[in-house]
Amino acid sequence: MAATNPPQVPENPFILVDGSSYLFRAFYAPPHLTNSAGEPTGAIYGVVNMLRSLIKKYQPSHMAVVFDAKGKTFRNDMYDAYKANRPPMPDDLRTQIAPLHAIVKALGLPLLCIDNVEADDVIGTLAQQAGDQGRFTLISTGDKDMAQLVNEHVMLINTMTDTLLNEEGVVEKYGVQPQQIIDYLALMGDSSDNIPGLPKVGEKTALAMLQGVGSIDAMYEDPDALAELSFRGAKTMPAKLREHEDILRLSKELATIKLDVDLDGIKPELLEIKDADREELIRLYKECEFRRWLDEVLQEGAVTEQAAGKAPPAPAETALSADNYQVITAAEDFEQWLERLKNADAFAFDTETTSLNYMEAELVGVSFAIAAGEAAYVPVAHDYPGAPEQLQREHVLSALKPLLESEKIGKIGQNLKYDAHILRRYDIRLAGIKDDTMLASYVYNSVASRHDMDSLSLQYLGHRPVAFQDIAGKGAKQLTFNQIGLEEAAPYAAEDADVTLRLHDKLWAAVGEVPSLLKVLTEIELPLVPILVDMEQRGVQIDAQLLAKQSNEIALELAKLEEQAYIIAGEEFNLGSPKQLQTILFEKLELPIRKKTPKGAPSTAEEVLQELALDYPLPDVIMRHRGLSKLKSTYTDKLPKMVNPRTHRIHTSYHQAVTATGRLSSSDPNLQNIPIRTEAGRRVRKAFTAPEGYRIMAIDYSQIELRIMAHLSQDKNLVEAFSKGRDIHKATASEVFGVSLEEVSSEQRRRAKAVNFGLIYGMSAFGLARQLDIPRHEAQDYMDKYFERFPGVQRYMEETREQAKRDGYVETLFGRRLHLPEIRAQNGARRKAAERAAINAPMQGTAADIIKYAMIKVADYMQREVSDKQAWMIMQVHDELVFEVHQDHIEQLQKELVSIMEDAVKLDVPLIAEAGVGDNWDEAH
């Protein structure tokens, strides 16, 4: 029954936080965070988040965060076995205690750890003192023991459930008064604290005893009164009570929170929240990589200062000064800067434009920085009413063209691919790319953070740059850059260049400490930028009419699948509604529940439906419906709308700094996700066509990850099989099943293929058994035989796992580091996933590096030997490069391009590239 009067917390409560209780709860609750060094930070985040919420909500002037001190307490002296069953604190939790304490102190919050007592006793004593002074105390805890402290001056709050507990609430929740809680705990005992309690007395019995008699003391005054009560076992209770009096009295003493701890002069009125130490908070938030809170401290001050109503602080020392930023509207100023740029070894460069779409954006201005703090903005197209006169865009660009196209003067940028696109619009080919801070951050640690400028500035400079929405507004009324006044636009633009230059200094030094990483940056990622610009500018031709026809066909197929689903289900329902699907699958059809959502409902996630589809018709229909529906909305409906009206082609964006492994991804449209194994996916590929007189050529690497496995593992049998050009799956089947190559059946080859690919993805015997639909012991037998015949692979996998645990990362053949923050996680499932990634990442990452090397070498050859009218590279998808080739040059170019791709890098096994040609992308396979 709900409380008649919801509890009300008086203004400015004295808050006591049970830090130890929350530390453990936060450790086991998601999110399980780590920083880029692989250090766990989830418990720190959870506790600090709780403290911030409390402070924001109740705005206290006095507060303490109380933790258990190290070592034993007086309760251990009373009872040796007290808390003896508790496992040792996990290492992942222990390492978070010191940084958490440091953050609490930096927030200006009093932190208490008192020897020989528990946090509960310190909290109880302070609450008692505050109550004696008539002051209200709010105790933040998740521990039921604390309910004994509740009275007219004390209330509990559980911030994880946001519930308050007053005297009435204790009765409602536990069935006893706050003053009976000690006896309640003593009777039941507590296995987590190893408090013995009265044998075989549980919650219900303890409750009946206390509701019937009142207290343990009353029970001992008249033990026989218990026999008159109606609970089960009441008749034997008097004898039990007499027999175990010593244990029960001890249990009561152990369960009693002390209210008279000697706190060495610490009193509630002395526990005032102090000013936050902002510099220390900035350092700690950067270390833990709590970027949102770091941003807040830099922008508005710490949460404790905000709650106290203090004005935002002066900018931290890390904030950049705009004193030496210049806005250039006069020709002589521009000439001076031009001279400085010509004489610089390198400079940071940035464009400001009207759109994020590189095919539509027009240049509004350019900014430069040549030294930290020295930056300039040259506006060329601000056209708001009353805008000052600016230099002509044509004049500025024509003066900058020789500089921007020079290989000798280094250009530094953040996502320079975008700036290069903008310059192409004005016939400038950006050259001399020295560094791109987005790519430098990505190469340094691909999973450490986002690689956008604002995130990097917070992480590496402790500076919050002016955000675009700060000067442009939000939503439908957001201004484009040309509409923003120069007094706001110029400092924003100049700061972009300044921040980029400062990030370059930091990241270049960090990457440079590891020669292999510097090589990945300078030999793979940076040279790829202009190649991707060329591909994106060129775009791909599509047949919009064919796609429209396909959309209609898919709509008919979807309608048929819906009809099928209704027949199987026996009723109509919304196939796209997880809730309705749950009801049909698990309540009506009573299909087995394979997995539950975090809220406990049966899951209808894709992997669950895939598994169910092996045995039941409806999940199979749903899966096919989902696949077709996604294909229709993502491709057949959407692609025709993405055709550029100027080029009549679609222009994707390739992203170098998104995937963890180094593979390129693409968006608008995503070319990497068009299925190749389904008929519907292949139909979509038919719509990617070549112009008249040209054909599509697709060249892809054959079994590249298995070849990389052979090279990395140096397994003799595997290397030999590839070197002799054998069918690797047949060769594996021959070894595993002990038959000659000629005797390998198609089923044996299929199973060997599953083993080959399963192993490079770190698959377990359980996973292989599910994939092949065979018993687990049989799958284990295949794997055992595989490792017996290919011992080098097993050795490589074991060494890779060990190296990953030791270093926190694995490497590709070319030295790209793939960090695995979860490799030392306490949670077994997360650690195992990281171990699987450790096996696969070097192969996937090496394959990514190889295709990038191939693109660089192919582009170099085409620039030297192939005219614009003969061929272009138009797409990169997984291990495949796609070209548009004039029909008169197909034979010669196919031979050359295959050869370049096969020789892109040297492995101990041959790299094989296979080419196909057709009128569309599907035919070219």
Beta strands, then each sheet from edge to edge (+ up, - down):
strand 1: 14-18
strand 2: 63-66
strand 3: 111-112
strand 4: 137-140
strand 5: 154-158
strand 6: 163-165
strand 7: 325-327
strand 8: 346-353
strand 9: 363-371
strand 10: 374-379
strand 11: 410-413
strand 12: 433-436
strand 13: 541-542
strand 14: 653-655
strand 15: 665-667
strand 16: 688-689
strand 17: 694-701
strand 18: 809-811
strand 19: 817-819
strand 20: 871-877
strand 21: 880-886
strand 22: 913-918
sheet 1: 3+ 2+ 1+ 4+ 5+ 6-
sheet 2: 7+ 10+ 9- 8+ 11+ 12+
sheet 3: 13+ 16-
sheet 4: 14+ 15-
sheet 5: 20+ 21- 17+ 22-
sheet 6: 18+ 19-
end
